[in-house]
Amino acid sequence: MRKTLKCPKCSGVRIWVIERFRVPSDTSEGQELAVVPHQADAERSLFSIPRQSPRGHFDLYACDGCGFTELYARDLSTLVADPARGIRLVDTGEPNKGPFR
């Protein structure tokens, strides 16, 4: 829906775009929905406890006709792999092949 600006379910062309989608919170503007809310930051707090730093955000696209909605993750370049916490990148592409010799 992001590329075509057309709903894949009902073919509607009235699409709402909500950039940096937020969820309700204590603040009036809400809390930005992070791709990974628990990414450990390299910097530690005053008591040597690792700080948690949310990474990435979502843009939301919603069809005005049928309500079908898609979320698109953004700023993924800031993610850091941490398999112990369930954060990993799976790359199924061809490995880089060197020149034939």
N, CA, C and O atoms as a GROMACS GRO file, in nm:
protein
  404
    1MET      N    1   0.082  -0.119   0.000
    1MET     CA    2   0.000   0.000   0.000
    1MET      C    3   0.087   0.125   0.000
    1MET      O    4   0.048   0.229  -0.055
    2ARG      N    5   0.204   0.115   0.061
    2ARG     CA    6   0.292   0.231   0.069
    2ARG      C    7   0.337   0.277  -0.069
    2ARG      O    8   0.341   0.398  -0.094
    3LYS      N    9   0.370   0.185  -0.157
    3LYS     CA   10   0.419   0.222  -0.290
    3LYS      C   11   0.307   0.259  -0.386
    3LYS      O   12   0.320   0.355  -0.462
    4THR      N   13   0.198   0.185  -0.382
    4THR     CA   14   0.091   0.206  -0.480
    4THR      C   15  -0.012   0.309  -0.434
    4THR      O   16  -0.086   0.364  -0.517
    5LEU      N   17  -0.019   0.334  -0.303
    5LEU     CA   18  -0.123   0.419  -0.245
    5LEU      C   19  -0.262   0.372  -0.288
    5LEU      O   20  -0.352   0.451  -0.316
    6LYS      N   21  -0.276   0.239  -0.291
    6LYS     CA   22  -0.402   0.174  -0.326
    6LYS      C   23  -0.419   0.054  -0.232
    6LYS      O   24  -0.324  -0.022  -0.211
    7CYS      N   25  -0.536   0.036  -0.179
    7CYS     CA   26  -0.562  -0.073  -0.085
    7CYS      C   27  -0.560  -0.208  -0.157
    7CYS      O   28  -0.630  -0.224  -0.257
    8PRO      N   29  -0.482  -0.304  -0.108
    8PRO     CA   30  -0.477  -0.435  -0.172
    8PRO      C   31  -0.602  -0.520  -0.144
    8PRO      O   32  -0.622  -0.622  -0.209
    9LYS      N   33  -0.685  -0.479  -0.050
    9LYS     CA   34  -0.806  -0.556  -0.015
    9LYS      C   35  -0.929  -0.510  -0.092
    9LYS      O   36  -1.003  -0.592  -0.146
   10CYS      N   37  -0.951  -0.377  -0.097
   10CYS     CA   38  -1.075  -0.328  -0.160
   10CYS      C   39  -1.048  -0.236  -0.279
   10CYS      O   40  -1.142  -0.184  -0.340
   11SER      N   41  -0.920  -0.215  -0.313
   11SER     CA   42  -0.878  -0.126  -0.422
   11SER      C   43  -0.910   0.020  -0.396
   11SER      O   44  -0.913   0.100  -0.489
   12GLY      N   45  -0.936   0.055  -0.270
   12GLY     CA   46  -0.962   0.194  -0.234
   12GLY      C   47  -0.838   0.281  -0.258
   12GLY      O   48  -0.725   0.233  -0.250
   13VAL      N   49  -0.863   0.408  -0.289
   13VAL     CA   50  -0.751   0.498  -0.318
   13VAL      C   51  -0.742   0.613  -0.218
   13VAL      O   52  -0.659   0.703  -0.234
   14ARG      N   53  -0.826   0.611  -0.116
   14ARG     CA   54  -0.817   0.710  -0.008
   14ARG      C   55  -0.741   0.644   0.107
   14ARG      O   56  -0.796   0.562   0.181
   15ILE      N   57  -0.614   0.680   0.122
   15ILE     CA   58  -0.525   0.616   0.219
   15ILE      C   59  -0.478   0.718   0.323
   15ILE      O   60  -0.424   0.823   0.288
   16TRP      N   61  -0.500   0.685   0.449
   16TRP     CA   62  -0.447   0.766   0.558
   16TRP      C   63  -0.303   0.726   0.583
   16TRP      O   64  -0.272   0.607   0.588
   17VAL      N   65  -0.214   0.824   0.598
   17VAL     CA   66  -0.074   0.798   0.629
   17VAL      C   67  -0.044   0.865   0.764
   17VAL      O   68  -0.055   0.987   0.777
   18ILE      N   69  -0.006   0.785   0.861
   18ILE     CA   70   0.031   0.836   0.993
   18ILE      C   71   0.180   0.807   1.012
   18ILE      O   72   0.218   0.693   1.039
   19GLU      N   73   0.262   0.910   0.996
   19GLU     CA   74   0.406   0.892   1.009
   19GLU      C   75   0.444   0.886   1.156
   19GLU      O   76   0.384   0.953   1.240
   20ARG      N   77   0.546   0.806   1.186
   20ARG     CA   78   0.594   0.789   1.323
   20ARG      C   79   0.476   0.758   1.417
   20ARG      O   80   0.450   0.831   1.513
   21PHE      N   81   0.407   0.649   1.386
   21PHE     CA   82   0.287   0.607   1.459
   21PHE      C   83   0.312   0.604   1.610
   21PHE      O   84   0.417   0.557   1.655
   22ARG      N   85   0.216   0.654   1.685
   22ARG     CA   86   0.227   0.662   1.831
   22ARG      C   87   0.112   0.587   1.898
   22ARG      O   88   0.004   0.574   1.841
   23VAL      N   89   0.137   0.538   2.018
   23VAL     CA   90   0.034   0.472   2.098
   23VAL      C   91   0.006   0.560   2.220
   23VAL      O   92   0.093   0.638   2.260
   24PRO      N   93  -0.111   0.548   2.281
   24PRO     CA   94  -0.144   0.632   2.398
   24PRO      C   95  -0.043   0.613   2.511
   24PRO      O   96   0.007   0.503   2.535
   25SER      N   97  -0.014   0.723   2.580
   25SER     CA   98   0.077   0.718   2.695
   25SER      C   99   0.043   0.834   2.788
   25SER      O  100  -0.060   0.899   2.773
   26ASP      N  101   0.130   0.860   2.884
   26ASP     CA  102   0.108   0.967   2.980
   26ASP      C  103   0.117   1.106   2.918
   26ASP      O  104   0.061   1.201   2.971
   27THR      N  105   0.188   1.117   2.805
   27THR     CA  106   0.202   1.247   2.741
   27THR      C  107   0.087   1.270   2.644
   27THR      O  108   0.024   1.175   2.598
   28SER      N  109   0.061   1.396   2.613
   28SER     CA  110  -0.052   1.428   2.524
   28SER      C  111  -0.029   1.379   2.382
   28SER      O  112  -0.125   1.351   2.311
   29GLU      N  113   0.096   1.369   2.339
   29GLU     CA  114   0.125   1.325   2.203
   29GLU      C  115   0.138   1.174   2.191
   29GLU      O  116   0.143   1.123   2.079
   30GLY      N  117   0.143   1.103   2.300
   30GLY     CA  118   0.157   0.959   2.296
   30GLY      C  119   0.302   0.916   2.283
   30GLY      O  120   0.392   1.000   2.268
   31GLN      N  121   0.324   0.786   2.290
   31GLN     CA  122   0.458   0.728   2.283
   31GLN      C  123   0.480   0.669   2.145
   31GLN      O  124   0.398   0.590   2.098
   32GLU      N  125   0.589   0.706   2.081
   32GLU     CA  126   0.621   0.650   1.950
   32GLU      C  127   0.639   0.499   1.963
   32GLU      O  128   0.706   0.452   2.055
   33LEU      N  129   0.579   0.424   1.871
   33LEU     CA  130   0.589   0.279   1.872
   33LEU      C  131   0.724   0.239   1.811
   33LEU      O  132   0.746   0.258   1.692
   34ALA      N  133   0.812   0.185   1.893
   34ALA     CA  134   0.946   0.148   1.848
   34ALA      C  135   0.946   0.009   1.787
   34ALA      O  136   0.869  -0.078   1.828
   35VAL      N  137   1.033  -0.014   1.689
   35VAL     CA  138   1.050  -0.147   1.631
   35VAL      C  139   1.106  -0.240   1.738
   35VAL      O  140   1.057  -0.351   1.755
   36VAL      N  141   1.209  -0.194   1.809
   36VAL     CA  142   1.267  -0.269   1.921
   36VAL      C  143   1.271  -0.175   2.041
   36VAL      O  144   1.358  -0.088   2.048
   37PRO      N  145   1.179  -0.191   2.136
   37PRO     CA  146   1.175  -0.100   2.250
   37PRO      C  147   1.280  -0.130   2.356
   37PRO      O  148   1.305  -0.046   2.443
   38HIS      N  149   1.342  -0.246   2.352
   38HIS     CA  150   1.433  -0.288   2.458
   38HIS      C  151   1.578  -0.304   2.411
   38HIS      O  152   1.652  -0.385   2.466
   39GLN      N  153   1.619  -0.228   2.311
   39GLN     CA  154   1.757  -0.238   2.261
   39GLN      C  155   1.851  -0.179   2.366
   39GLN      O  156   1.833  -0.065   2.410
   40ALA      N  157   1.952  -0.255   2.405
   40ALA     CA  158   2.048  -0.207   2.504
   40ALA      C  159   2.137  -0.100   2.442
   40ALA      O  160   2.184  -0.115   2.330
   41ASP      N  161   2.158   0.007   2.515
   41ASP     CA  162   2.244   0.117   2.470
   41ASP      C  163   2.385   0.092   2.522
   41ASP      O  164   2.401   0.033   2.629
   42ALA      N  165   2.485   0.134   2.449
   42ALA     CA  166   2.625   0.115   2.491
   42ALA      C  167   2.653   0.194   2.618
   42ALA      O  168   2.737   0.155   2.699
   43GLU      N  169   2.585   0.305   2.635
   43GLU     CA  170   2.605   0.390   2.753
   43GLU      C  171   2.533   0.329   2.872
   43GLU      O  172   2.422   0.279   2.859
   44ARG      N  173   2.596   0.334   2.987
   44ARG     CA  174   2.534   0.279   3.108
   44ARG      C  175   2.484   0.391   3.197
   44ARG      O  176   2.533   0.504   3.191
   45SER      N  177   2.386   0.358   3.280
   45SER     CA  178   2.329   0.457   3.371
   45SER      C  179   2.423   0.478   3.489
   45SER      O  180   2.532   0.420   3.495
   46LEU      N  181   2.382   0.561   3.582
   46LEU     CA  182   2.460   0.598   3.699
   46LEU      C  183   2.502   0.476   3.781
   46LEU      O  184   2.611   0.476   3.839
   47PHE      N  185   2.420   0.373   3.787
   47PHE     CA  186   2.448   0.255   3.868
   47PHE      C  187   2.498   0.138   3.786
   47PHE      O  188   2.481   0.023   3.827
   48SER      N  189   2.560   0.163   3.672
   48SER     CA  190   2.616   0.061   3.583
   48SER      C  191   2.512  -0.036   3.527
   48SER      O  192   2.544  -0.149   3.492
   49ILE      N  193   2.390   0.008   3.520
   49ILE     CA  194   2.283  -0.072   3.460
   49ILE      C  195   2.270  -0.028   3.315
   49ILE      O  196   2.261   0.092   3.287
   50PRO      N  197   2.270  -0.124   3.221
   50PRO     CA  198   2.256  -0.083   3.080
   50PRO      C  199   2.126  -0.007   3.056
   50PRO      O  200   2.019  -0.049   3.101
   51ARG      N  201   2.136   0.104   2.986
   51ARG     CA  202   2.016   0.181   2.951
   51ARG      C  203   1.944   0.113   2.836
   51ARG      O  204   2.006   0.053   2.748
   52GLN      N  205   1.813   0.123   2.837
   52GLN     CA  206   1.732   0.071   2.727
   52GLN      C  207   1.700   0.186   2.634
   52GLN      O  208   1.653   0.292   2.677
   53SER      N  209   1.724   0.166   2.509
   53SER     CA  210   1.707   0.271   2.410
   53SER      C  211   1.618   0.220   2.296
   53SER      O  212   1.661   0.134   2.219
   54PRO      N  213   1.495   0.270   2.284
   54PRO     CA  214   1.410   0.224   2.174
   54PRO      C  215   1.473   0.256   2.040
   54PRO      O  216   1.535   0.361   2.023
   55ARG      N  217   1.458   0.165   1.944
   55ARG     CA  218   1.517   0.183   1.810
   55ARG      C  219   1.411   0.166   1.703
   55ARG      O  220   1.322   0.082   1.716
   56GLY      N  221   1.420   0.246   1.599
   56GLY     CA  222   1.330   0.237   1.486
   56GLY      C  223   1.191   0.290   1.519
   56GLY      O  224   1.160   0.315   1.635
   57HIS      N  225   1.110   0.305   1.417
   57HIS     CA  226   0.971   0.346   1.436
   57HIS      C  227   0.886   0.291   1.322
   57HIS      O  228   0.938   0.235   1.226
   58PHE      N  229   0.756   0.308   1.334
   58PHE     CA  230   0.663   0.259   1.233
   58PHE      C  231   0.585   0.373   1.169
   58PHE      O  232   0.548   0.469   1.236
   59ASP      N  233   0.562   0.362   1.040
   59ASP     CA  234   0.467   0.447   0.969
   59ASP      C  235   0.345   0.361   0.943
   59ASP      O  236   0.359   0.243   0.909
   60LEU      N  237   0.226   0.416   0.959
   60LEU     CA  238   0.102   0.342   0.945
   60LEU      C  239   0.026   0.392   0.821
   60LEU      O  240   0.011   0.512   0.801
   61TYR      N  241  -0.021   0.298   0.740
   61TYR     CA  242  -0.102   0.329   0.621
   61TYR      C  243  -0.236   0.259   0.640
   61TYR      O  244  -0.240   0.137   0.660
   62ALA      N  245  -0.347   0.334   0.635
   62ALA     CA  246  -0.480   0.277   0.657
   62ALA      C  247  -0.575   0.318   0.546
   62ALA      O  248  -0.579   0.435   0.508
   63CYS      N  249  -0.651   0.223   0.496
   63CYS     CA  250  -0.750   0.248   0.392
   63CYS      C  251  -0.872   0.315   0.454
   63CYS      O  252  -0.927   0.265   0.552
   64ASP      N  253  -0.915   0.427   0.398
   64ASP     CA  254  -1.031   0.499   0.448
   64ASP      C  255  -1.160   0.422   0.418
   64ASP      O  256  -1.260   0.441   0.487
   65GLY      N  257  -1.158   0.336   0.316
   65GLY     CA  258  -1.278   0.262   0.278
   65GLY      C  259  -1.306   0.140   0.365
   65GLY      O  260  -1.416   0.127   0.419
   66CYS      N  261  -1.208   0.051   0.378
   66CYS     CA  262  -1.233  -0.075   0.450
   66CYS      C  263  -1.156  -0.085   0.582
   66CYS      O  264  -1.183  -0.176   0.662
   67GLY      N  265  -1.062   0.006   0.607
   67GLY     CA  266  -0.990   0.003   0.733
   67GLY      C  267  -0.867  -0.086   0.734
   67GLY      O  268  -0.797  -0.094   0.835
   68PHE      N  269  -0.839  -0.153   0.622
   68PHE     CA  270  -0.719  -0.237   0.616
   68PHE      C  271  -0.599  -0.149   0.647
   68PHE      O  272  -0.588  -0.037   0.596
   69THR      N  273  -0.507  -0.201   0.730
   69THR     CA  274  -0.394  -0.121   0.777
   69THR      C  275  -0.264  -0.198   0.762
   69THR      O  276  -0.259  -0.319   0.784
   70GLU      N  277  -0.158  -0.127   0.725
   70GLU     CA  278  -0.023  -0.184   0.718
   70GLU      C  279   0.073  -0.095   0.796
   70GLU      O  280   0.064   0.027   0.792
   71LEU      N  281   0.165  -0.160   0.867
   71LEU     CA  282   0.272  -0.088   0.937
   71LEU      C  283   0.402  -0.113   0.862
   71LEU      O  284   0.430  -0.225   0.820
   72TYR      N  285   0.482  -0.009   0.845
   72TYR     CA  286   0.612  -0.020   0.781
   72TYR      C  287   0.719   0.027   0.878
   72TYR      O  288   0.714   0.139   0.928
   73ALA      N  289   0.817  -0.060   0.905
   73ALA     CA  290   0.926  -0.028   0.996
   73ALA      C  291   1.025   0.066   0.928
   73ALA      O  292   1.055   0.050   0.810
   74ARG      N  293   1.074   0.164   1.002
   74ARG     CA  294   1.170   0.262   0.950
   74ARG      C  295   1.289   0.271   1.045
   74ARG      O  296   1.281   0.226   1.159
   75ASP      N  297   1.399   0.327   0.999
   75ASP     CA  298   1.522   0.346   1.077
   75ASP      C  299   1.579   0.214   1.130
   75ASP      O  300   1.626   0.208   1.244
   76LEU      N  301   1.575   0.110   1.049
   76LEU     CA  302   1.626  -0.021   1.092
   76LEU      C  303   1.778  -0.023   1.101
   76LEU      O  304   1.835  -0.113   1.162
   77SER      N  305   1.845   0.075   1.042
   77SER     CA  306   1.991   0.078   1.046
   77SER      C  307   2.044   0.100   1.188
   77SER      O  308   2.162   0.076   1.214
   78THR      N  309   1.958   0.144   1.280
   78THR     CA  310   2.002   0.166   1.418
   78THR      C  311   1.992   0.041   1.504
   78THR      O  312   2.036   0.041   1.619
   79LEU      N  313   1.934  -0.067   1.450
   79LEU     CA  314   1.921  -0.190   1.529
   79LEU      C  315   2.056  -0.259   1.544
   79LEU      O  316   2.142  -0.252   1.456
   80VAL      N  317   2.072  -0.326   1.657
   80VAL     CA  318   2.193  -0.402   1.686
   80VAL      C  319   2.149  -0.545   1.720
   80VAL      O  320   2.061  -0.564   1.804
   81ALA      N  321   2.211  -0.644   1.655
   81ALA     CA  322   2.175  -0.784   1.682
   81ALA      C  323   2.203  -0.819   1.827
   81ALA      O  324   2.309  -0.786   1.881
   82ASP      N  325   2.108  -0.886   1.889
   82ASP     CA  326   2.121  -0.932   2.027
   82ASP      C  327   2.035  -1.059   2.038
   82ASP      O  328   1.925  -1.054   2.093
   83PRO      N  329   2.086  -1.174   1.987
   83PRO     CA  330   2.007  -1.297   1.985
   83PRO      C  331   1.953  -1.339   2.121
   83PRO      O  332   1.846  -1.398   2.128
   84ALA      N  333   2.025  -1.310   2.228
   84ALA     CA  334   1.978  -1.347   2.361
   84ALA      C  335   1.848  -1.276   2.397
   84ALA      O  336   1.770  -1.326   2.479
   85ARG      N  337   1.823  -1.161   2.336
   85ARG     CA  338   1.702  -1.084   2.363
   85ARG      C  339   1.604  -1.093   2.247
   85ARG      O  340   1.505  -1.019   2.243
   86GLY      N  341   1.630  -1.183   2.152
   86GLY     CA  342   1.537  -1.204   2.042
   86GLY      C  343   1.551  -1.106   1.927
   86GLY      O  344   1.457  -1.089   1.850
   87ILE      N  345   1.667  -1.042   1.914
   87ILE     CA  346   1.690  -0.946   1.806
   87ILE      C  347   1.797  -1.004   1.715
   87ILE      O  348   1.915  -1.010   1.752
   88ARG      N  349   1.757  -1.046   1.595
   88ARG     CA  350   1.854  -1.103   1.502
   88ARG      C  351   1.816  -1.069   1.359
   88ARG      O  352   1.699  -1.042   1.329
   89LEU      N  353   1.914  -1.069   1.272
   89LEU     CA  354   1.894  -1.043   1.131
   89LEU      C  355   1.918  -1.172   1.056
   89LEU      O  356   2.024  -1.233   1.070
   90VAL      N  357   1.821  -1.214   0.977
   90VAL     CA  358   1.835  -1.333   0.895
   90VAL      C  359   1.856  -1.286   0.752
   90VAL      O  360   1.771  -1.219   0.695
   91ASP      N  361   1.970  -1.321   0.694
   91ASP     CA  362   2.004  -1.281   0.558
   91ASP      C  363   2.010  -1.406   0.472
   91ASP      O  364   2.103  -1.486   0.486
   92THR      N  365   1.913  -1.425   0.386
   92THR     CA  366   1.909  -1.544   0.301
   92THR      C  367   1.964  -1.518   0.162
   92THR      O  368   1.950  -1.601   0.072
   93GLY      N  369   2.028  -1.402   0.144
   93GLY     CA  370   2.086  -1.369   0.015
   93GLY      C  371   2.211  -1.451  -0.013
   93GLY      O  372   2.266  -1.516   0.076
   94GLU      N  373   2.253  -1.446  -0.136
   94GLU     CA  374   2.375  -1.517  -0.176
   94GLU      C  375   2.495  -1.456  -0.105
   94GLU      O  376   2.508  -1.334  -0.099
   95PRO      N  377   2.583  -1.539  -0.050
   95PRO     CA  378   2.704  -1.484   0.010
   95PRO      C  379   2.791  -1.420  -0.100
   95PRO      O  380   2.787  -1.460  -0.216
   96ASN      N  381   2.868  -1.321  -0.059
   96ASN     CA  382   2.956  -1.256  -0.156
   96ASN      C  383   3.054  -1.358  -0.210
   96ASN      O  384   3.125  -1.424  -0.135
   97LYS      N  385   3.058  -1.369  -0.342
   97LYS     CA  386   3.149  -1.463  -0.406
   97LYS      C  387   3.266  -1.384  -0.461
   97LYS      O  388   3.248  -1.280  -0.524
   98GLY      N  389   3.383  -1.435  -0.438
   98GLY     CA  390   3.503  -1.370  -0.488
   98GLY      C  391   3.520  -1.396  -0.637
   98GLY      O  392   3.439  -1.465  -0.699
   99PRO      N  393   3.625  -1.341  -0.694
   99PRO     CA  394   3.650  -1.363  -0.838
   99PRO      C  395   3.689  -1.508  -0.865
   99PRO      O  396   3.748  -1.576  -0.780
  100PHE      N  397   3.656  -1.553  -0.984
  100PHE     CA  398   3.694  -1.689  -1.023
  100PHE      C  399   3.844  -1.692  -1.049
  100PHE      O  400   3.900  -1.600  -1.110
  101ARG      N  401   3.908  -1.797  -1.003
  101ARG     CA  402   4.052  -1.808  -1.023
  101ARG      C  403   4.086  -1.940  -1.083
  101ARG      O  404   4.203  -1.969  -1.108
   0.00000   0.00000   0.00000
